[in-house]
Amino acid sequence: MLPVRPLFKVLAAIGAVASAATWLAACQDPCVTLAQRICDCELTSAERTSCRTDRIVNQQSSTPISDADRNFCQSILDKGTCTCTALDNNDLDACGFAPEKTK
């Protein structure tokens, strides 16, 4: 058993990390949150990791996200329509995907 003082420091450090993680999650970009929800629908851990790397990390570094994009992503999150069931049923509109319109 750890002495009381080191145990207190460990618990304080865990609390600080948990608080920081909560704060970061609350301040996260809505488009990143939406992408994470979509990636969470992948069947395996490897597919989820690949999805996050491809769709979040790589896209975020190569494609700027505008305020209009953030508002759109937030509206999808607020509706709560983007679910794994919606994606499984090919209801892409539920997650904000729309086919490109041809002229």
A tleap script that builds the chain and sets N, CA, C and O, in Angstrom:
source leaprc.protein.ff14SB
mol = sequence {
  NMET LEU PRO VAL ARG PRO LEU PHE LYS VAL
  LEU ALA ALA ILE GLY ALA VAL ALA SER ALA
  ALA THR TRP LEU ALA ALA CYS GLN ASP PRO
  CYS VAL THR LEU ALA GLN ARG ILE CYS ASP
  CYS GLU LEU THR SER ALA GLU ARG THR SER
  CYS ARG THR ASP ARG ILE VAL ASN GLN GLN
  SER SER THR PRO ILE SER ASP ALA ASP ARG
  ASN PHE CYS GLN SER ILE LEU ASP LYS GLY
  THR CYS THR CYS THR ALA LEU ASP ASN ASN
  ASP LEU ASP ALA CYS GLY PHE ALA PRO GLU
  LYS THR CLYS
}
set mol.1.N position { 0.850 -1.184 0.000 }
set mol.1.CA position { 0.000 0.000 0.000 }
set mol.1.C position { 0.888 1.238 0.000 }
set mol.1.O position { 1.896 1.305 0.703 }
set mol.2.N position { 0.481 2.223 -0.816 }
set mol.2.CA position { 1.240 3.460 -0.894 }
set mol.2.C position { 1.023 4.297 0.356 }
set mol.2.O position { -0.068 4.289 0.927 }
set mol.3.N position { 2.055 5.021 0.786 }
set mol.3.CA position { 1.845 5.960 1.881 }
set mol.3.C position { 0.795 6.998 1.466 }
set mol.3.O position { 0.562 7.201 0.274 }
set mol.4.N position { 0.172 7.644 2.430 }
set mol.4.CA position { -0.934 8.562 2.170 }
set mol.4.C position { -0.517 9.711 1.256 }
set mol.4.O position { -1.262 10.066 0.343 }
set mol.5.N position { 0.643 10.291 1.479 }
set mol.5.CA position { 1.050 11.456 0.700 }
set mol.5.C position { 1.235 11.119 -0.778 }
set mol.5.O position { 0.661 11.820 -1.610 }
set mol.6.N position { 2.004 10.084 -1.163 }
set mol.6.CA position { 2.121 9.746 -2.578 }
set mol.6.C position { 0.785 9.349 -3.193 }
set mol.6.O position { 0.523 9.665 -4.353 }
set mol.7.N position { -0.060 8.664 -2.435 }
set mol.7.CA position { -1.371 8.280 -2.944 }
set mol.7.C position { -2.189 9.526 -3.250 }
set mol.7.O position { -2.880 9.577 -4.268 }
set mol.8.N position { -2.121 10.515 -2.394 }
set mol.8.CA position { -2.837 11.771 -2.621 }
set mol.8.C position { -2.339 12.436 -3.901 }
set mol.8.O position { -3.137 12.958 -4.679 }
set mol.9.N position { -1.034 12.421 -4.121 }
set mol.9.CA position { -0.470 13.030 -5.337 }
set mol.9.C position { -0.946 12.290 -6.582 }
set mol.9.O position { -1.254 12.913 -7.598 }
set mol.10.N position { -1.005 10.975 -6.506 }
set mol.10.CA position { -1.473 10.178 -7.644 }
set mol.10.C position { -2.933 10.517 -7.937 }
set mol.10.O position { -3.300 10.731 -9.092 }
set mol.11.N position { -3.767 10.566 -6.896 }
set mol.11.CA position { -5.179 10.891 -7.086 }
set mol.11.C position { -5.348 12.310 -7.624 }
set mol.11.O position { -6.211 12.553 -8.467 }
set mol.12.N position { -4.543 13.235 -7.151 }
set mol.12.CA position { -4.611 14.612 -7.649 }
set mol.12.C position { -4.221 14.672 -9.117 }
set mol.12.O position { -4.842 15.395 -9.896 }
set mol.13.N position { -3.196 13.917 -9.501 }
set mol.13.CA position { -2.766 13.894 -10.904 }
set mol.13.C position { -3.852 13.284 -11.786 }
set mol.13.O position { -4.116 13.784 -12.880 }
set mol.14.N position { -4.473 12.223 -11.322 }
set mol.14.CA position { -5.558 11.593 -12.094 }
set mol.14.C position { -6.710 12.583 -12.248 }
set mol.14.O position { -7.292 12.694 -13.327 }
set mol.15.N position { -7.034 13.288 -11.197 }
set mol.15.CA position { -8.109 14.283 -11.266 }
set mol.15.C position { -7.788 15.398 -12.246 }
set mol.15.O position { -8.658 15.848 -12.991 }
set mol.16.N position { -6.521 15.848 -12.246 }
set mol.16.CA position { -6.113 16.905 -13.164 }
set mol.16.C position { -6.207 16.437 -14.608 }
set mol.16.O position { -6.668 17.182 -15.473 }
set mol.17.N position { -5.777 15.219 -14.874 }
set mol.17.CA position { -5.844 14.672 -16.228 }
set mol.17.C position { -7.307 14.517 -16.658 }
set mol.17.O position { -7.657 14.854 -17.789 }
set mol.18.N position { -8.143 14.019 -15.783 }
set mol.18.CA position { -9.559 13.851 -16.109 }
set mol.18.C position { -10.215 15.199 -16.386 }
set mol.18.O position { -11.018 15.320 -17.311 }
set mol.19.N position { -9.881 16.201 -15.600 }
set mol.19.CA position { -10.434 17.539 -15.815 }
set mol.19.C position { -9.989 18.108 -17.146 }
set mol.19.O position { -10.788 18.705 -17.867 }
set mol.20.N position { -8.724 17.930 -17.478 }
set mol.20.CA position { -8.199 18.425 -18.751 }
set mol.20.C position { -8.876 17.719 -19.918 }
set mol.20.O position { -9.217 18.357 -20.914 }
set mol.21.N position { -9.071 16.421 -19.806 }
set mol.21.CA position { -9.717 15.660 -20.875 }
set mol.21.C position { -11.162 16.127 -21.057 }
set mol.21.O position { -11.624 16.261 -22.190 }
set mol.22.N position { -11.866 16.371 -19.981 }
set mol.22.CA position { -13.246 16.851 -20.051 }
set mol.22.C position { -13.292 18.226 -20.691 }
set mol.22.O position { -14.148 18.496 -21.533 }
set mol.23.N position { -12.378 19.093 -20.294 }
set mol.23.CA position { -12.322 20.445 -20.855 }
set mol.23.C position { -12.030 20.390 -22.343 }
set mol.23.O position { -12.670 21.103 -23.117 }
set mol.24.N position { -11.084 19.566 -22.763 }
set mol.24.CA position { -10.755 19.456 -24.176 }
set mol.24.C position { -11.920 18.891 -24.978 }
set mol.24.O position { -12.180 19.343 -26.094 }
set mol.25.N position { -12.607 17.932 -24.435 }
set mol.25.CA position { -13.751 17.345 -25.140 }
set mol.25.C position { -14.853 18.384 -25.317 }
set mol.25.O position { -15.505 18.426 -26.360 }
set mol.26.N position { -15.061 19.210 -24.318 }
set mol.26.CA position { -16.102 20.231 -24.401 }
set mol.26.C position { -15.749 21.305 -25.422 }
set mol.26.O position { -16.647 21.916 -26.003 }
set mol.27.N position { -14.481 21.544 -25.649 }
set mol.27.CA position { -14.034 22.583 -26.562 }
set mol.27.C position { -13.711 22.032 -27.945 }
set mol.27.O position { -13.197 22.766 -28.789 }
set mol.28.N position { -13.991 20.796 -28.191 }
set mol.28.CA position { -13.622 20.173 -29.445 }
set mol.28.C position { -14.480 20.690 -30.591 }
set mol.28.O position { -15.656 21.011 -30.416 }
set mol.29.N position { -13.874 20.763 -31.751 }
set mol.29.CA position { -14.547 21.190 -32.965 }
set mol.29.C position { -15.722 20.250 -33.254 }
set mol.29.O position { -15.546 19.032 -33.200 }
set mol.30.N position { -16.918 20.777 -33.559 }
set mol.30.CA position { -18.064 19.906 -33.813 }
set mol.30.C position { -17.862 18.984 -35.016 }
set mol.30.O position { -18.422 17.889 -35.048 }
set mol.31.N position { -17.077 19.405 -35.999 }
set mol.31.CA position { -16.834 18.537 -37.154 }
set mol.31.C position { -15.941 17.359 -36.769 }
set mol.31.O position { -16.094 16.261 -37.305 }
set mol.32.N position { -15.018 17.583 -35.850 }
set mol.32.CA position { -14.182 16.490 -35.350 }
set mol.32.C position { -15.046 15.533 -34.533 }
set mol.32.O position { -14.909 14.315 -34.654 }
set mol.33.N position { -15.929 16.073 -33.709 }
set mol.33.CA position { -16.832 15.239 -32.914 }
set mol.33.C position { -17.717 14.392 -33.818 }
set mol.33.O position { -17.913 13.204 -33.562 }
set mol.34.N position { -18.254 14.999 -34.875 }
set mol.34.CA position { -19.094 14.269 -35.816 }
set mol.34.C position { -18.287 13.175 -36.519 }
set mol.34.O position { -18.767 12.052 -36.674 }
set mol.35.N position { -17.079 13.496 -36.938 }
set mol.35.CA position { -16.225 12.495 -37.597 }
set mol.35.C position { -15.911 11.345 -36.640 }
set mol.35.O position { -15.891 10.185 -37.052 }
set mol.36.N position { -15.666 11.658 -35.364 }
set mol.36.CA position { -15.391 10.598 -34.388 }
set mol.36.C position { -16.605 9.690 -34.218 }
set mol.36.O position { -16.460 8.472 -34.106 }
set mol.37.N position { -17.791 10.274 -34.197 }
set mol.37.CA position { -19.004 9.456 -34.079 }
set mol.37.C position { -19.158 8.530 -35.273 }
set mol.37.O position { -19.544 7.371 -35.125 }
set mol.38.N position { -18.854 9.048 -36.458 }
set mol.38.CA position { -18.940 8.227 -37.666 }
set mol.38.C position { -17.907 7.110 -37.603 }
set mol.38.O position { -18.213 5.960 -37.917 }
set mol.39.N position { -16.693 7.443 -37.201 }
set mol.39.CA position { -15.636 6.429 -37.093 }
set mol.39.C position { -15.960 5.377 -36.039 }
set mol.39.O position { -15.567 4.218 -36.174 }
set mol.40.N position { -16.669 5.775 -34.999 }
set mol.40.CA position { -17.048 4.817 -33.948 }
set mol.40.C position { -17.966 3.720 -34.478 }
set mol.40.O position { -18.142 2.692 -33.825 }
set mol.41.N position { -18.547 3.929 -35.643 }
set mol.41.CA position { -19.448 2.933 -36.235 }
set mol.41.C position { -18.696 1.842 -36.998 }
set mol.41.O position { -19.303 0.856 -37.416 }
set mol.42.N position { -17.395 2.004 -37.182 }
set mol.42.CA position { -16.614 0.961 -37.844 }
set mol.42.C position { -16.649 -0.295 -36.979 }
set mol.42.O position { -16.739 -0.216 -35.753 }
set mol.43.N position { -16.577 -1.450 -37.628 }
set mol.43.CA position { -16.765 -2.718 -36.915 }
set mol.43.C position { -15.614 -3.118 -36.000 }
set mol.43.O position { -15.842 -3.664 -34.920 }
set mol.44.N position { -14.384 -2.851 -36.423 }
set mol.44.CA position { -13.239 -3.307 -35.630 }
set mol.44.C position { -12.429 -2.127 -35.110 }
set mol.44.O position { -12.539 -1.006 -35.607 }
set mol.45.N position { -11.630 -2.400 -34.121 }
set mol.45.CA position { -10.756 -1.377 -33.557 }
set mol.45.C position { -9.790 -0.844 -34.611 }
set mol.45.O position { -9.531 0.358 -34.669 }
set mol.46.N position { -9.261 -1.729 -35.434 }
set mol.46.CA position { -8.326 -1.313 -36.491 }
set mol.46.C position { -9.010 -0.387 -37.488 }
set mol.46.O position { -8.424 0.600 -37.932 }
set mol.47.N position { -10.261 -0.712 -37.841 }
set mol.47.CA position { -11.006 0.137 -38.779 }
set mol.47.C position { -11.321 1.495 -38.151 }
set mol.47.O position { -11.266 2.518 -38.833 }
set mol.48.N position { -11.651 1.512 -36.861 }
set mol.48.CA position { -11.924 2.774 -36.185 }
set mol.48.C position { -10.671 3.640 -36.144 }
set mol.48.O position { -10.741 4.847 -36.376 }
set mol.49.N position { -9.530 3.032 -35.849 }
set mol.49.CA position { -8.273 3.768 -35.807 }
set mol.49.C position { -7.921 4.314 -37.180 }
set mol.49.O position { -7.527 5.473 -37.310 }
set mol.50.N position { -8.063 3.487 -38.198 }
set mol.50.CA position { -7.778 3.922 -39.567 }
set mol.50.C position { -8.705 5.060 -39.979 }
set mol.50.O position { -8.271 6.024 -40.609 }
set mol.51.N position { -9.967 4.945 -39.626 }
set mol.51.CA position { -10.943 5.982 -39.936 }
set mol.51.C position { -10.539 7.301 -39.297 }
set mol.51.O position { -10.542 8.342 -39.953 }
set mol.52.N position { -10.191 7.255 -38.020 }
set mol.52.CA position { -9.796 8.486 -37.323 }
set mol.52.C position { -8.553 9.096 -37.954 }
set mol.52.O position { -8.465 10.314 -38.109 }
set mol.53.N position { -7.598 8.258 -38.315 }
set mol.53.CA position { -6.376 8.765 -38.938 }
set mol.53.C position { -6.690 9.393 -40.288 }
set mol.53.O position { -6.251 10.505 -40.581 }
set mol.54.N position { -7.448 8.678 -41.103 }
set mol.54.CA position { -7.758 9.161 -42.448 }
set mol.54.C position { -8.696 10.363 -42.441 }
set mol.54.O position { -8.450 11.348 -43.136 }
set mol.55.N position { -9.754 10.286 -41.668 }
set mol.55.CA position { -10.809 11.295 -41.757 }
set mol.55.C position { -10.635 12.459 -40.791 }
set mol.55.O position { -11.193 13.533 -41.014 }
set mol.56.N position { -9.891 12.266 -39.751 }
set mol.56.CA position { -9.754 13.350 -38.780 }
set mol.56.C position { -8.357 13.965 -38.855 }
set mol.56.O position { -8.208 15.150 -39.153 }
set mol.57.N position { -7.360 13.171 -38.588 }
set mol.57.CA position { -5.997 13.708 -38.523 }
set mol.57.C position { -5.552 14.237 -39.880 }
set mol.57.O position { -5.131 15.389 -39.986 }
set mol.58.N position { -5.640 13.406 -40.923 }
set mol.58.CA position { -5.165 13.814 -42.241 }
set mol.58.C position { -6.013 14.925 -42.839 }
set mol.58.O position { -5.470 15.882 -43.389 }
set mol.59.N position { -7.325 14.819 -42.744 }
set mol.59.CA position { -8.202 15.830 -43.312 }
set mol.59.C position { -8.074 17.163 -42.579 }
set mol.59.O position { -8.103 18.228 -43.196 }
set mol.60.N position { -7.936 17.092 -41.281 }
set mol.60.CA position { -7.848 18.316 -40.489 }
set mol.60.C position { -6.592 19.103 -40.837 }
set mol.60.O position { -6.595 20.334 -40.812 }
set mol.61.N position { -5.519 18.389 -41.161 }
set mol.61.CA position { -4.270 19.079 -41.483 }
set mol.61.C position { -4.249 19.571 -42.925 }
set mol.61.O position { -3.444 20.440 -43.261 }
set mol.62.N position { -5.118 19.034 -43.788 }
set mol.62.CA position { -5.070 19.426 -45.194 }
set mol.62.C position { -6.264 20.272 -45.641 }
set mol.62.O position { -6.188 20.938 -46.674 }
set mol.63.N position { -7.359 20.260 -44.889 }
set mol.63.CA position { -8.567 20.979 -45.289 }
set mol.63.C position { -9.009 21.899 -44.163 }
set mol.63.O position { -9.361 21.432 -43.080 }
set mol.64.N position { -8.995 23.205 -44.410 }
set mol.64.CA position { -9.460 24.114 -43.357 }
set mol.64.C position { -10.969 23.969 -43.143 }
set mol.64.O position { -11.727 23.756 -44.089 }
set mol.65.N position { -11.381 24.087 -41.895 }
set mol.65.CA position { -12.799 23.995 -41.544 }
set mol.65.C position { -13.301 25.411 -41.283 }
set mol.65.O position { -12.776 26.121 -40.425 }
set mol.66.N position { -14.325 25.810 -42.034 }
set mol.66.CA position { -14.867 27.167 -41.890 }
set mol.66.C position { -15.905 27.213 -40.767 }
set mol.66.O position { -16.339 26.178 -40.261 }
set mol.67.N position { -16.287 28.414 -40.395 }
set mol.67.CA position { -17.333 28.567 -39.386 }
set mol.67.C position { -18.647 27.982 -39.893 }
set mol.67.O position { -19.409 27.403 -39.119 }
set mol.68.N position { -18.917 28.132 -41.198 }
set mol.68.CA position { -20.134 27.552 -41.777 }
set mol.68.C position { -20.106 26.027 -41.650 }
set mol.68.O position { -21.127 25.407 -41.352 }
set mol.69.N position { -18.928 25.425 -41.878 }
set mol.69.CA position { -18.781 23.975 -41.712 }
set mol.69.C position { -19.066 23.578 -40.265 }
set mol.69.O position { -19.783 22.612 -40.005 }
set mol.70.N position { -18.497 24.334 -39.329 }
set mol.70.CA position { -18.700 24.024 -37.907 }
set mol.70.C position { -20.178 24.125 -37.523 }
set mol.70.O position { -20.696 23.292 -36.779 }
set mol.71.N position { -20.843 25.149 -38.040 }
set mol.71.CA position { -22.275 25.312 -37.747 }
set mol.71.C position { -23.075 24.146 -38.324 }
set mol.71.O position { -24.007 23.653 -37.688 }
set mol.72.N position { -22.713 23.709 -39.525 }
set mol.72.CA position { -23.400 22.587 -40.150 }
set mol.72.C position { -23.194 21.315 -39.323 }
set mol.72.O position { -24.148 20.593 -39.032 }
set mol.73.N position { -21.947 21.051 -38.952 }
set mol.73.CA position { -21.647 19.860 -38.145 }
set mol.73.C position { -22.392 19.909 -36.819 }
set mol.73.O position { -22.937 18.903 -36.366 }
set mol.74.N position { -22.413 21.083 -36.200 }
set mol.74.CA position { -23.113 21.218 -34.923 }
set mol.74.C position { -24.599 20.950 -35.102 }
set mol.74.O position { -25.228 20.350 -34.230 }
set mol.75.N position { -25.174 21.390 -36.231 }
set mol.75.CA position { -26.606 21.153 -36.461 }
set mol.75.C position { -26.893 19.660 -36.593 }
set mol.75.O position { -27.927 19.189 -36.120 }
set mol.76.N position { -25.994 18.912 -37.229 }
set mol.76.CA position { -26.159 17.452 -37.345 }
set mol.76.C position { -26.070 16.816 -35.957 }
set mol.76.O position { -26.859 15.935 -35.615 }
set mol.77.N position { -25.101 17.273 -35.164 }
set mol.77.CA position { -24.953 16.742 -33.800 }
set mol.77.C position { -26.199 17.053 -32.969 }
set mol.77.O position { -26.681 16.200 -32.224 }
set mol.78.N position { -26.714 18.268 -33.100 }
set mol.78.CA position { -27.887 18.667 -32.327 }
set mol.78.C position { -29.123 17.855 -32.707 }
set mol.78.O position { -29.947 17.540 -31.848 }
set mol.79.N position { -29.255 17.518 -33.986 }
set mol.79.CA position { -30.400 16.717 -34.442 }
set mol.79.C position { -30.333 15.298 -33.889 }
set mol.79.O position { -31.362 14.669 -33.642 }
set mol.80.N position { -29.110 14.800 -33.696 }
set mol.80.CA position { -28.939 13.440 -33.186 }
set mol.80.C position { -29.281 12.362 -34.200 }
set mol.80.O position { -29.545 11.219 -33.828 }
set mol.81.N position { -29.276 12.720 -35.478 }
set mol.81.CA position { -29.660 11.755 -36.512 }
set mol.81.C position { -28.508 10.888 -36.999 }
set mol.81.O position { -28.734 9.832 -37.590 }
set mol.82.N position { -27.292 11.318 -36.762 }
set mol.82.CA position { -26.133 10.572 -37.263 }
set mol.82.C position { -25.807 9.442 -36.290 }
set mol.82.O position { -25.106 9.626 -35.295 }
set mol.83.N position { -26.338 8.277 -36.615 }
set mol.83.CA position { -26.136 7.102 -35.774 }
set mol.83.C position { -25.564 5.971 -36.614 }
set mol.83.O position { -25.593 6.019 -37.844 }
set mol.84.N position { -25.055 4.974 -35.953 }
set mol.84.CA position { -24.560 3.791 -36.658 }
set mol.84.C position { -25.692 3.113 -37.419 }
set mol.84.O position { -25.481 2.590 -38.513 }
set mol.85.N position { -26.883 3.120 -36.848 }
set mol.85.CA position { -28.038 2.533 -37.529 }
set mol.85.C position { -28.332 3.286 -38.823 }
set mol.85.O position { -28.599 2.674 -39.857 }
set mol.86.N position { -28.283 4.608 -38.762 }
set mol.86.CA position { -28.521 5.406 -39.969 }
set mol.86.C position { -27.488 5.073 -41.036 }
set mol.86.O position { -27.830 4.912 -42.208 }
set mol.87.N position { -26.231 4.968 -40.634 }
set mol.87.CA position { -25.181 4.630 -41.596 }
set mol.87.C position { -25.358 3.210 -42.129 }
set mol.87.O position { -25.169 2.963 -43.320 }
set mol.88.N position { -25.718 2.281 -41.252 }
set mol.88.CA position { -25.960 0.896 -41.690 }
set mol.88.C position { -27.097 0.825 -42.705 }
set mol.88.O position { -27.087 -0.016 -43.604 }
set mol.89.N position { -28.085 1.723 -42.550 }
set mol.89.CA position { -29.231 1.758 -43.462 }
set mol.89.C position { -28.976 2.658 -44.677 }
set mol.89.O position { -29.885 2.948 -45.454 }
set mol.90.N position { -27.731 3.089 -44.821 }
set mol.90.CA position { -27.318 3.935 -45.948 }
set mol.90.C position { -28.061 5.274 -45.966 }
set mol.90.O position { -28.253 5.865 -47.029 }
set mol.91.N position { -28.477 5.751 -44.790 }
set mol.91.CA position { -29.123 7.055 -44.655 }
set mol.91.C position { -28.029 8.094 -44.442 }
set mol.91.O position { -27.825 8.589 -43.334 }
set mol.92.N position { -27.341 8.406 -45.515 }
set mol.92.CA position { -26.190 9.295 -45.426 }
set mol.92.C position { -26.585 10.730 -45.096 }
set mol.92.O position { -25.803 11.459 -44.486 }
set mol.93.N position { -27.789 11.147 -45.490 }
set mol.93.CA position { -28.259 12.491 -45.141 }
set mol.93.C position { -28.286 12.701 -43.630 }
set mol.93.O position { -28.078 13.816 -43.154 }
set mol.94.N position { -28.541 11.634 -42.877 }
set mol.94.CA position { -28.608 11.739 -41.417 }
set mol.94.C position { -27.291 12.215 -40.818 }
set mol.94.O position { -27.267 12.801 -39.735 }
set mol.95.N position { -26.190 11.956 -41.535 }
set mol.95.CA position { -24.869 12.374 -41.056 }
set mol.95.C position { -24.318 13.565 -41.843 }
set mol.95.O position { -23.150 13.930 -41.701 }
set mol.96.N position { -25.166 14.158 -42.665 }
set mol.96.CA position { -24.751 15.353 -43.386 }
set mol.96.C position { -24.106 15.092 -44.727 }
set mol.96.O position { -23.580 16.012 -45.354 }
set mol.97.N position { -24.141 13.854 -45.175 }
set mol.97.CA position { -23.586 13.528 -46.487 }
set mol.97.C position { -24.704 13.658 -47.514 }
set mol.97.O position { -25.789 13.102 -47.340 }
set mol.98.N position { -24.435 14.385 -48.567 }
set mol.98.CA position { -25.418 14.485 -49.639 }
set mol.98.C position { -24.700 14.250 -50.961 }
set mol.98.O position { -23.564 14.689 -51.145 }
set mol.99.N position { -25.358 13.564 -51.869 }
set mol.99.CA position { -24.712 13.365 -53.163 }
set mol.99.C position { -24.510 14.699 -53.879 }
set mol.99.O position { -25.319 15.619 -53.753 }
set mol.100.N position { -23.430 14.780 -54.620 }
set mol.100.CA position { -23.178 15.989 -55.372 }
set mol.100.C position { -24.225 16.142 -56.452 }
set mol.100.O position { -24.604 15.180 -57.120 }
set mol.101.N position { -24.683 17.363 -56.607 }
set mol.101.CA position { -25.700 17.623 -57.625 }
set mol.101.C position { -25.015 17.861 -58.961 }
set mol.101.O position { -24.042 18.611 -59.048 }
set mol.102.N position { -25.518 17.233 -59.974 }
set mol.102.CA position { -24.969 17.445 -61.312 }
set mol.102.C position { -25.781 18.511 -62.006 }
set mol.102.O position { -26.981 18.660 -61.776 }
set mol.103.N position { -25.112 19.236 -62.846 }
set mol.103.CA position { -25.787 20.347 -63.544 }
set mol.103.C position { -26.378 19.878 -64.826 }
set mol.103.O position { -26.985 20.666 -65.551 }
savepdb mol mol.pdb
quit
